[in-house]
Amino acid sequence: EFDTTYGPAWHCIVGTSFGSYVTHSIGGFLYFSIDKVYVLLFKTAVEPLDQ
């Protein structure tokens, strides 16, 4: 749904214990927790494939 509303390409990681190192678009990073469940949502640039 994020891709449809905000454009591609969004990635979402949800869990109780994880590590991450991501490269994201400017203004395209969200990290929060609810109780002990953590949510990482980030957007990356999409480049067309050369065919």
N, CA, C, O and CB atoms as a CASP TS submission, in Angstrom:
PFRMAT TS
TARGET T0000
AUTHOR 0000-0000-0000
METHOD Language model
MODEL 1
PARENT N/A
ATOM      1  N   GLU     1       0.813  -1.194   0.000  1.00  0.00           N
ATOM      2  CA  GLU     1       0.000   0.000   0.000  1.00  0.00           C
ATOM      3  C   GLU     1       0.859   1.263   0.000  1.00  0.00           C
ATOM      4  O   GLU     1       0.482   2.266  -0.605  1.00  0.00           O
ATOM      5  CB  GLU     1      -0.926  -0.004   1.196  1.00  0.00           C
ATOM      6  N   PHE     2       1.998   1.224   0.665  1.00  0.00           N
ATOM      7  CA  PHE     2       2.877   2.396   0.667  1.00  0.00           C
ATOM      8  C   PHE     2       3.346   2.714  -0.741  1.00  0.00           C
ATOM      9  O   PHE     2       3.381   3.881  -1.132  1.00  0.00           O
ATOM     10  CB  PHE     2       4.086   2.168   1.587  1.00  0.00           C
ATOM     11  N   ASP     3       3.712   1.681  -1.520  1.00  0.00           N
ATOM     12  CA  ASP     3       4.167   1.911  -2.891  1.00  0.00           C
ATOM     13  C   ASP     3       3.087   2.594  -3.725  1.00  0.00           C
ATOM     14  O   ASP     3       3.386   3.489  -4.515  1.00  0.00           O
ATOM     15  CB  ASP     3       4.576   0.589  -3.545  1.00  0.00           C
ATOM     16  N   THR     4       1.851   2.181  -3.555  1.00  0.00           N
ATOM     17  CA  THR     4       0.750   2.770  -4.312  1.00  0.00           C
ATOM     18  C   THR     4       0.534   4.226  -3.920  1.00  0.00           C
ATOM     19  O   THR     4       0.332   5.083  -4.780  1.00  0.00           O
ATOM     20  CB  THR     4      -0.534   1.971  -4.094  1.00  0.00           C
ATOM     21  N   THR     5       0.576   4.502  -2.624  1.00  0.00           N
ATOM     22  CA  THR     5       0.299   5.850  -2.123  1.00  0.00           C
ATOM     23  C   THR     5       1.487   6.789  -2.255  1.00  0.00           C
ATOM     24  O   THR     5       1.324   7.943  -2.652  1.00  0.00           O
ATOM     25  CB  THR     5      -0.122   5.783  -0.681  1.00  0.00           C
ATOM     26  N   TYR     6       2.692   6.303  -1.924  1.00  0.00           N
ATOM     27  CA  TYR     6       3.869   7.169  -1.841  1.00  0.00           C
ATOM     28  C   TYR     6       4.930   6.888  -2.894  1.00  0.00           C
ATOM     29  O   TYR     6       5.990   7.514  -2.871  1.00  0.00           O
ATOM     30  CB  TYR     6       4.481   7.040  -0.497  1.00  0.00           C
ATOM     31  N   GLY     7       4.678   5.971  -3.812  1.00  0.00           N
ATOM     32  CA  GLY     7       5.647   5.625  -4.839  1.00  0.00           C
ATOM     33  C   GLY     7       6.591   4.537  -4.366  1.00  0.00           C
ATOM     34  O   GLY     7       6.777   4.365  -3.161  1.00  0.00           O
ATOM     35  N   PRO     8       7.197   3.791  -5.298  1.00  0.00           N
ATOM     36  CA  PRO     8       8.090   2.690  -4.937  1.00  0.00           C
ATOM     37  C   PRO     8       9.462   3.206  -4.516  1.00  0.00           C
ATOM     38  O   PRO     8       9.781   4.354  -4.825  1.00  0.00           O
ATOM     39  CB  PRO     8       8.234   1.716  -6.107  1.00  0.00           C
ATOM     40  N   ALA     9      10.229   2.482  -3.882  1.00  0.00           N
ATOM     41  CA  ALA     9      10.074   1.123  -3.397  1.00  0.00           C
ATOM     42  C   ALA     9      10.266   1.127  -1.877  1.00  0.00           C
ATOM     43  O   ALA     9      11.355   1.416  -1.379  1.00  0.00           O
ATOM     44  CB  ALA     9      11.088   0.158  -4.096  1.00  0.00           C
ATOM     45  N   TRP    10       9.201   0.805  -1.154  1.00  0.00           N
ATOM     46  CA  TRP    10       9.224   0.772   0.307  1.00  0.00           C
ATOM     47  C   TRP    10       9.533  -0.633   0.802  1.00  0.00           C
ATOM     48  O   TRP    10       9.133  -1.623   0.188  1.00  0.00           O
ATOM     49  CB  TRP    10       7.882   1.257   0.882  1.00  0.00           C
ATOM     50  N   HIS    11      10.251  -0.708   1.923  1.00  0.00           N
ATOM     51  CA  HIS    11      10.612  -1.974   2.553  1.00  0.00           C
ATOM     52  C   HIS    11      10.223  -1.878   4.021  1.00  0.00           C
ATOM     53  O   HIS    11      10.375  -0.824   4.639  1.00  0.00           O
ATOM     54  CB  HIS    11      12.144  -2.295   2.384  1.00  0.00           C
ATOM     55  N   CYS    12       9.719  -2.980   4.581  1.00  0.00           N
ATOM     56  CA  CYS    12       9.266  -2.979   5.969  1.00  0.00           C
ATOM     57  C   CYS    12       9.818  -4.202   6.686  1.00  0.00           C
ATOM     58  O   CYS    12       9.716  -5.326   6.193  1.00  0.00           O
ATOM     59  CB  CYS    12       7.720  -2.952   6.046  1.00  0.00           C
ATOM     60  N   ILE    13      10.403  -3.970   7.855  1.00  0.00           N
ATOM     61  CA  ILE    13      10.906  -5.048   8.705  1.00  0.00           C
ATOM     62  C   ILE    13      10.225  -4.887  10.055  1.00  0.00           C
ATOM     63  O   ILE    13      10.222  -3.798  10.627  1.00  0.00           O
ATOM     64  CB  ILE    13      12.487  -5.014   8.838  1.00  0.00           C
ATOM     65  N   VAL    14       9.646  -5.975  10.567  1.00  0.00           N
ATOM     66  CA  VAL    14       8.952  -5.961  11.851  1.00  0.00           C
ATOM     67  C   VAL    14       9.468  -7.127  12.671  1.00  0.00           C
ATOM     68  O   VAL    14       9.560  -8.247  12.168  1.00  0.00           O
ATOM     69  CB  VAL    14       7.398  -6.040  11.670  1.00  0.00           C
ATOM     70  N   GLY    15       9.809  -6.875  13.940  1.00  0.00           N
ATOM     71  CA  GLY    15      10.275  -7.963  14.781  1.00  0.00           C
ATOM     72  C   GLY    15      10.569  -7.510  16.192  1.00  0.00           C
ATOM     73  O   GLY    15      10.427  -6.335  16.530  1.00  0.00           O
ATOM     74  N   THR    16      10.984  -8.466  17.012  1.00  0.00           N
ATOM     75  CA  THR    16      11.314  -8.167  18.402  1.00  0.00           C
ATOM     76  C   THR    16      12.818  -8.038  18.616  1.00  0.00           C
ATOM     77  O   THR    16      13.258  -7.512  19.638  1.00  0.00           O
ATOM     78  CB  THR    16      10.756  -9.243  19.313  1.00  0.00           C
ATOM     79  N   SER    17      13.605  -8.515  17.658  1.00  0.00           N
ATOM     80  CA  SER    17      15.058  -8.432  17.794  1.00  0.00           C
ATOM     81  C   SER    17      15.696  -8.565  16.411  1.00  0.00           C
ATOM     82  O   SER    17      15.706  -9.652  15.833  1.00  0.00           O
ATOM     83  CB  SER    17      15.595  -9.534  18.763  1.00  0.00           C
ATOM     84  N   PHE    18      16.224  -7.471  15.887  1.00  0.00           N
ATOM     85  CA  PHE    18      16.915  -7.526  14.606  1.00  0.00           C
ATOM     86  C   PHE    18      17.897  -6.366  14.514  1.00  0.00           C
ATOM     87  O   PHE    18      17.749  -5.353  15.198  1.00  0.00           O
ATOM     88  CB  PHE    18      15.907  -7.489  13.430  1.00  0.00           C
ATOM     89  N   GLY    19      18.881  -6.528  13.674  1.00  0.00           N
ATOM     90  CA  GLY    19      19.826  -5.462  13.385  1.00  0.00           C
ATOM     91  C   GLY    19      19.658  -5.054  11.933  1.00  0.00           C
ATOM     92  O   GLY    19      19.138  -5.816  11.118  1.00  0.00           O
ATOM     93  N   SER    20      20.101  -3.850  11.618  1.00  0.00           N
ATOM     94  CA  SER    20      19.959  -3.405  10.234  1.00  0.00           C
ATOM     95  C   SER    20      21.001  -2.358   9.893  1.00  0.00           C
ATOM     96  O   SER    20      21.530  -1.667  10.764  1.00  0.00           O
ATOM     97  CB  SER    20      18.557  -2.850   9.989  1.00  0.00           C
ATOM     98  N   TYR    21      21.279  -2.260   8.618  1.00  0.00           N
ATOM     99  CA  TYR    21      22.109  -1.201   8.046  1.00  0.00           C
ATOM    100  C   TYR    21      21.532  -0.965   6.664  1.00  0.00           C
ATOM    101  O   TYR    21      21.686  -1.802   5.774  1.00  0.00           O
ATOM    102  CB  TYR    21      23.666  -1.587   7.998  1.00  0.00           C
ATOM    103  N   VAL    22      20.871   0.166   6.476  1.00  0.00           N
ATOM    104  CA  VAL    22      20.176   0.408   5.215  1.00  0.00           C
ATOM    105  C   VAL    22      20.565   1.761   4.636  1.00  0.00           C
ATOM    106  O   VAL    22      20.972   2.670   5.359  1.00  0.00           O
ATOM    107  CB  VAL    22      18.657   0.335   5.414  1.00  0.00           C
ATOM    108  N   THR    23      20.434   1.874   3.330  1.00  0.00           N
ATOM    109  CA  THR    23      20.551   3.148   2.630  1.00  0.00           C
ATOM    110  C   THR    23      19.154   3.522   2.185  1.00  0.00           C
ATOM    111  O   THR    23      18.458   2.717   1.567  1.00  0.00           O
ATOM    112  CB  THR    23      21.552   3.070   1.410  1.00  0.00           C
ATOM    113  N   HIS    24      18.736   4.748   2.498  1.00  0.00           N
ATOM    114  CA  HIS    24      17.362   5.135   2.207  1.00  0.00           C
ATOM    115  C   HIS    24      17.319   6.482   1.504  1.00  0.00           C
ATOM    116  O   HIS    24      18.282   7.247   1.532  1.00  0.00           O
ATOM    117  CB  HIS    24      16.534   5.181   3.490  1.00  0.00           C
ATOM    118  N   SER    25      16.190   6.754   0.879  1.00  0.00           N
ATOM    119  CA  SER    25      15.970   8.042   0.224  1.00  0.00           C
ATOM    120  C   SER    25      15.762   9.119   1.284  1.00  0.00           C
ATOM    121  O   SER    25      15.324   8.820   2.395  1.00  0.00           O
ATOM    122  CB  SER    25      14.751   7.976  -0.739  1.00  0.00           C
ATOM    123  N   ILE    26      16.071  10.363   0.950  1.00  0.00           N
ATOM    124  CA  ILE    26      15.862  11.477   1.873  1.00  0.00           C
ATOM    125  C   ILE    26      14.382  11.549   2.224  1.00  0.00           C
ATOM    126  O   ILE    26      13.525  11.536   1.341  1.00  0.00           O
ATOM    127  CB  ILE    26      16.354  12.825   1.256  1.00  0.00           C
ATOM    128  N   GLY    27      14.091  11.625   3.511  1.00  0.00           N
ATOM    129  CA  GLY    27      12.709  11.685   3.974  1.00  0.00           C
ATOM    130  C   GLY    27      11.987  10.357   3.919  1.00  0.00           C
ATOM    131  O   GLY    27      10.766  10.316   4.068  1.00  0.00           O
ATOM    132  N   GLY    28      12.710   9.269   3.710  1.00  0.00           N
ATOM    133  CA  GLY    28      12.085   7.957   3.559  1.00  0.00           C
ATOM    134  C   GLY    28      12.544   6.953   4.589  1.00  0.00           C
ATOM    135  O   GLY    28      12.912   5.834   4.233  1.00  0.00           O
ATOM    136  N   PHE    29      12.530   7.328   5.873  1.00  0.00           N
ATOM    137  CA  PHE    29      12.976   6.416   6.923  1.00  0.00           C
ATOM    138  C   PHE    29      12.095   6.595   8.144  1.00  0.00           C
ATOM    139  O   PHE    29      11.876   7.717   8.599  1.00  0.00           O
ATOM    140  CB  PHE    29      14.462   6.658   7.281  1.00  0.00           C
ATOM    141  N   LEU    30      11.588   5.485   8.680  1.00  0.00           N
ATOM    142  CA  LEU    30      10.746   5.526   9.870  1.00  0.00           C
ATOM    143  C   LEU    30      11.096   4.328  10.733  1.00  0.00           C
ATOM    144  O   LEU    30      11.125   3.197  10.248  1.00  0.00           O
ATOM    145  CB  LEU    30       9.229   5.530   9.502  1.00  0.00           C
ATOM    146  N   TYR    31      11.364   4.571  12.017  1.00  0.00           N
ATOM    147  CA  TYR    31      11.679   3.498  12.957  1.00  0.00           C
ATOM    148  C   TYR    31      10.954   3.793  14.255  1.00  0.00           C
ATOM    149  O   TYR    31      11.106   4.875  14.823  1.00  0.00           O
ATOM    150  CB  TYR    31      13.224   3.365  13.188  1.00  0.00           C
ATOM    151  N   PHE    32      10.164   2.833  14.729  1.00  0.00           N
ATOM    152  CA  PHE    32       9.431   3.029  15.980  1.00  0.00           C
ATOM    153  C   PHE    32       9.139   1.677  16.612  1.00  0.00           C
ATOM    154  O   PHE    32       9.319   0.632  15.986  1.00  0.00           O
ATOM    155  CB  PHE    32       8.115   3.815  15.738  1.00  0.00           C
ATOM    156  N   SER    33       8.682   1.711  17.867  1.00  0.00           N
ATOM    157  CA  SER    33       8.302   0.480  18.550  1.00  0.00           C
ATOM    158  C   SER    33       6.950   0.659  19.220  1.00  0.00           C
ATOM    159  O   SER    33       6.574   1.755  19.636  1.00  0.00           O
ATOM    160  CB  SER    33       9.369   0.075  19.585  1.00  0.00           C
ATOM    161  N   ILE    34       6.238  -0.446  19.310  1.00  0.00           N
ATOM    162  CA  ILE    34       4.994  -0.526  20.061  1.00  0.00           C
ATOM    163  C   ILE    34       5.181  -1.697  21.012  1.00  0.00           C
ATOM    164  O   ILE    34       5.323  -2.843  20.585  1.00  0.00           O
ATOM    165  CB  ILE    34       3.719  -0.710  19.118  1.00  0.00           C
ATOM    166  N   ASP    35       5.178  -1.397  22.303  1.00  0.00           N
ATOM    167  CA  ASP    35       5.557  -2.372  23.321  1.00  0.00           C
ATOM    168  C   ASP    35       6.967  -2.857  22.984  1.00  0.00           C
ATOM    169  O   ASP    35       7.897  -2.051  22.995  1.00  0.00           O
ATOM    170  CB  ASP    35       4.532  -3.574  23.387  1.00  0.00           C
ATOM    171  N   LYS    36       7.157  -4.132  22.688  1.00  0.00           N
ATOM    172  CA  LYS    36       8.496  -4.636  22.361  1.00  0.00           C
ATOM    173  C   LYS    36       8.590  -5.119  20.917  1.00  0.00           C
ATOM    174  O   LYS    36       9.453  -5.931  20.583  1.00  0.00           O
ATOM    175  CB  LYS    36       8.875  -5.770  23.306  1.00  0.00           C
ATOM    176  N   VAL    37       7.707  -4.623  20.069  1.00  0.00           N
ATOM    177  CA  VAL    37       7.747  -4.945  18.639  1.00  0.00           C
ATOM    178  C   VAL    37       8.259  -3.710  17.903  1.00  0.00           C
ATOM    179  O   VAL    37       7.702  -2.620  18.040  1.00  0.00           O
ATOM    180  CB  VAL    37       6.326  -5.387  18.099  1.00  0.00           C
ATOM    181  N   TYR    38       9.318  -3.888  17.125  1.00  0.00           N
ATOM    182  CA  TYR    38       9.977  -2.782  16.432  1.00  0.00           C
ATOM    183  C   TYR    38       9.620  -2.811  14.945  1.00  0.00           C
ATOM    184  O   TYR    38       9.504  -3.875  14.337  1.00  0.00           O
ATOM    185  CB  TYR    38      11.513  -2.853  16.623  1.00  0.00           C
ATOM    186  N   VAL    39       9.450  -1.621  14.379  1.00  0.00           N
ATOM    187  CA  VAL    39       9.082  -1.485  12.972  1.00  0.00           C
ATOM    188  C   VAL    39      10.093  -0.575  12.285  1.00  0.00           C
ATOM    189  O   VAL    39      10.342   0.542  12.739  1.00  0.00           O
ATOM    190  CB  VAL    39       7.635  -0.923  12.819  1.00  0.00           C
ATOM    191  N   LEU    40      10.669  -1.054  11.201  1.00  0.00           N
ATOM    192  CA  LEU    40      11.583  -0.273  10.375  1.00  0.00           C
ATOM    193  C   LEU    40      10.970  -0.186   8.986  1.00  0.00           C
ATOM    194  O   LEU    40      10.746  -1.207   8.336  1.00  0.00           O
ATOM    195  CB  LEU    40      13.025  -0.911  10.331  1.00  0.00           C
ATOM    196  N   LEU    41      10.700   1.028   8.533  1.00  0.00           N
ATOM    197  CA  LEU    41      10.108   1.263   7.219  1.00  0.00           C
ATOM    198  C   LEU    41      11.006   2.245   6.490  1.00  0.00           C
ATOM    199  O   LEU    41      11.286   3.329   7.003  1.00  0.00           O
ATOM    200  CB  LEU    41       8.635   1.804   7.328  1.00  0.00           C
ATOM    201  N   PHE    42      11.467   1.874   5.287  1.00  0.00           N
ATOM    202  CA  PHE    42      12.350   2.768   4.553  1.00  0.00           C
ATOM    203  C   PHE    42      12.115   2.664   3.055  1.00  0.00           C
ATOM    204  O   PHE    42      11.644   1.645   2.550  1.00  0.00           O
ATOM    205  CB  PHE    42      13.804   2.461   4.877  1.00  0.00           C
ATOM    206  N   LYS    43      12.454   3.742   2.356  1.00  0.00           N
ATOM    207  CA  LYS    43      12.251   3.828   0.912  1.00  0.00           C
ATOM    208  C   LYS    43      13.605   3.880   0.213  1.00  0.00           C
ATOM    209  O   LYS    43      14.522   4.569   0.659  1.00  0.00           O
ATOM    210  CB  LYS    43      11.395   5.069   0.543  1.00  0.00           C
ATOM    211  N   THR    44      13.714   3.144  -0.887  1.00  0.00           N
ATOM    212  CA  THR    44      14.932   3.177  -1.690  1.00  0.00           C
ATOM    213  C   THR    44      14.613   3.695  -3.086  1.00  0.00           C
ATOM    214  O   THR    44      13.468   3.641  -3.536  1.00  0.00           O
ATOM    215  CB  THR    44      15.582   1.775  -1.765  1.00  0.00           C
ATOM    216  N   ALA    45      15.621   4.188  -3.751  1.00  0.00           N
ATOM    217  CA  ALA    45      15.452   4.689  -5.117  1.00  0.00           C
ATOM    218  C   ALA    45      15.240   3.519  -6.069  1.00  0.00           C
ATOM    219  O   ALA    45      15.792   2.436  -5.875  1.00  0.00           O
ATOM    220  CB  ALA    45      16.679   5.530  -5.555  1.00  0.00           C
ATOM    221  N   VAL    46      14.445   3.750  -7.083  1.00  0.00           N
ATOM    222  CA  VAL    46      14.188   2.731  -8.103  1.00  0.00           C
ATOM    223  C   VAL    46      14.748   3.247  -9.417  1.00  0.00           C
ATOM    224  O   VAL    46      14.396   4.335  -9.873  1.00  0.00           O
ATOM    225  CB  VAL    46      12.654   2.404  -8.226  1.00  0.00           C
ATOM    226  N   GLU    47      15.625   2.453 -10.020  1.00  0.00           N
ATOM    227  CA  GLU    47      16.205   2.822 -11.306  1.00  0.00           C
ATOM    228  C   GLU    47      15.685   1.870 -12.370  1.00  0.00           C
ATOM    229  O   GLU    47      15.616   0.664 -12.130  1.00  0.00           O
ATOM    230  CB  GLU    47      17.757   2.797 -11.250  1.00  0.00           C
ATOM    231  N   PRO    48      15.318   2.379 -13.536  1.00  0.00           N
ATOM    232  CA  PRO    48      14.825   1.494 -14.600  1.00  0.00           C
ATOM    233  C   PRO    48      15.918   0.537 -15.070  1.00  0.00           C
ATOM    234  O   PRO    48      17.098   0.885 -15.105  1.00  0.00           O
ATOM    235  CB  PRO    48      14.303   2.321 -15.789  1.00  0.00           C
ATOM    236  N   LEU    49      15.502  -0.665 -15.429  1.00  0.00           N
ATOM    237  CA  LEU    49      16.439  -1.650 -15.959  1.00  0.00           C
ATOM    238  C   LEU    49      16.746  -1.337 -17.410  1.00  0.00           C
ATOM    239  O   LEU    49      15.847  -1.001 -18.180  1.00  0.00           O
ATOM    240  CB  LEU    49      15.877  -3.076 -15.822  1.00  0.00           C
ATOM    241  N   ASP    50      18.008  -1.447 -17.786  1.00  0.00           N
ATOM    242  CA  ASP    50      18.391  -1.279 -19.192  1.00  0.00           C
ATOM    243  C   ASP    50      18.070  -2.578 -19.925  1.00  0.00           C
ATOM    244  O   ASP    50      18.475  -3.660 -19.500  1.00  0.00           O
ATOM    245  CB  ASP    50      19.918  -0.909 -19.335  1.00  0.00           C
ATOM    246  N   GLN    51      17.344  -2.457 -21.023  1.00  0.00           N
ATOM    247  CA  GLN    51      16.980  -3.668 -21.770  1.00  0.00           C
ATOM    248  C   GLN    51      17.468  -3.577 -23.186  1.00  0.00           C
ATOM    249  O   GLN    51      17.258  -4.500 -23.972  1.00  0.00           O
ATOM    250  CB  GLN    51      15.470  -3.892 -21.754  1.00  0.00           C
TER
END
